Amino acid sequence: MKIFNLFFLIIFFLAKSNLVFAFNFDANNPPSEIVKNIRNAKLTGQDRLTFLGFKIYDISLWSESNYFSYDKKFAISIKYKKNFVKNDLIDRSIIEMRKNHDMSDEQEIFFKKNMMRVFNDIKKDDTKTIIFDPKGSIKFYHNSNFNGTINDKGFARKFVDIWLHENSSYPQITKNLLGK
């Protein structure tokens, strides 16, 4: 029993500590889709989501300036460490969006329909990148291939707030992305 308790404590520590896992986005070499869309993109922050010691994804935030602002173009890039089904990603996105923002049933239907168009099933080591334009759109890329744009200011803000809102599900990741 003591071995099990020790194992559980180690797993818990690993889940809470990103320091154990070495990861790094090269601040001088943003992904090609970011270079195409954001002039002089700068790495604002990065982190890794883990759950019970399992790596879920690495995430980075890139901006036009040295600081984050919703008034400037920015990109969020996610490198997945597990497989995910497109419908599960869409359902989880809606849950997270509703957590921080009001959303009508009509908006949810509209958002799901558009996410069905630009999302993919995810395989381990796939990368999803979104480019946020403050004018009200988001471009979606999967493994550097353009999947489409959603032109809706409400959706754009709600979607990026999955990771950037002060009440996100993972506040430490939000702080690290924002460089705080």
N, C-alpha and C positions, 0 to 999 in steps of 0.2 A: 504494500500500500504506500509506503514511503517513496518508493521509486516512481509510482504513478503520480503522487503529489509533486515530486521534484520535476518530473516530465511536464506536468501541467503548468507549473510555475515558469519553466523555461519557455514553453510555447507561448504563454501569456506575455512574457517579457519580449520575446521576438516579435509578437504581433504589435506591441506598443512602441517598439524601438526600431526606427528606420536606420539607425546607425549601424546595425548588424549587417545590413545588406548594402553591398557596394553598387551604386548606380550613378550615372552621371550623363546628362545631356551636354554635348559639346557646345558651349556658349558661342563659339566662333564658327559653328557649322550647323545652322538650323536646317530642318528638313526642306527639300526643294520646293514643296508647295507653299511653305512659309516665305521663302526667298522671293517667289513669284508674286506674292500678294502683299507683303509688308516690307517697305523700304527700310533697310538697316535694322532688321529685327534684332531685338536684344532679349536674352533670356532673363525674365523677371524672377522666376522661381521654379522649383521642381520638388517632387516628392514621390513616394511609393505608397500605394494602398496595399495593406496586408490584412489578412483575416485569419486568426488562429495560427499565425506563422506562415501561412500560404501567401505567396505573391499573387496579387490580383492584376495590378497594372502600375506602370510608371507614368507620371503625368508631368507636363511642363507647360509653362505660360510664357509666351513670347509677345513683346510689345514694340510699338514704334519708338518708344522712349525708354528711359531708364526706370520709369515707374508705371504702374498700372493705372489706366483710366478708361471708363466706359466711353469717353469722348474721343478715343483714338482707336485705330484698328489694333486688334490683337488676335493671337492664335492660341488654342489649347491643343496640345498633341498628347495622345495617349497610346502607349505601347502596352498591349495586353499580354499577360503571362498565363492566361487560361482561355479556353474556348467559351464563346457565348452565342446563343441563338438570337437572331435579329429581334424577334417578337419579345423576348425577355428583356433585351436592352431598351426597347421602346416602352414596355410596361414600367420598367424601373425608372426610366426618364420621366414619365408622367407622374409617378409617385413623388419623385424628388422635386419636380417643378411645382406640384401642388403644395408641397411642404412649405415653400417660401413665398408663393404667390397665389392669389385668387385666380381661378380658372373656371369658366362656364363649361357645361357639357358640350356645347357647340364648339368651343375652342379646343377641347380635348379631342374631339372627332377630327377637326381640321389638322391639329398638330400630329395626331397619329397617322393620318393619311399622308401627310408630307414626310414624316419620318420613315414610313414604309418605302417611300421613293428613294431616300438618300442613305438609309442604313443598310448594312450587310451583316450576314453571319460573321462572327469573329473567330479566327483561329489563333492559337498561341503564337506570339511574336508579330501579329498584325498590328498596324498602326492606324489610328483614326485621328485625323486632324480637322479642326474646325477653325474657320477664319471669320471673326466677328467684325462687321462693318457698322460703325455707329449710326450710319444712315438707316439701318434697320434690316440687315440681311445676314445670313450665315451661309458660308460655302462649306461643303462637306467633302473630305477626301478620305479614301481608304487605300492604304499602302501607296500613297502619293498619286493615286488615280482620282480624278475629279468625279464625284457622284452626283452633284447638283447643288442648287441654292434654294434656300427657303427665304422668301422675301416677306417677312412679317416682323415688325419691330417688337411686338409683344412676345412672340415666340423666341426671337433672338435673345432678348434679355432673360427670359425665364429659363431658357436652355443653358446658357453659360453660368447662370446662378446656381446650377446644380453643384458647381465646384467653387464659385466665387462669392456666393452670398454669405453674410456673417453668420447665418444660422444653418449653414450646410450640414450635412450628416457627418462630415469629417472636418471639424473646425481647424485642427492642426494642419491638415493638408491645405486648407484655404489660406491660412496664415503663411505657410511656406511658399505657396504659389505667388502670393502677393508680396513676398519679400519682407514680411513683418517679423 
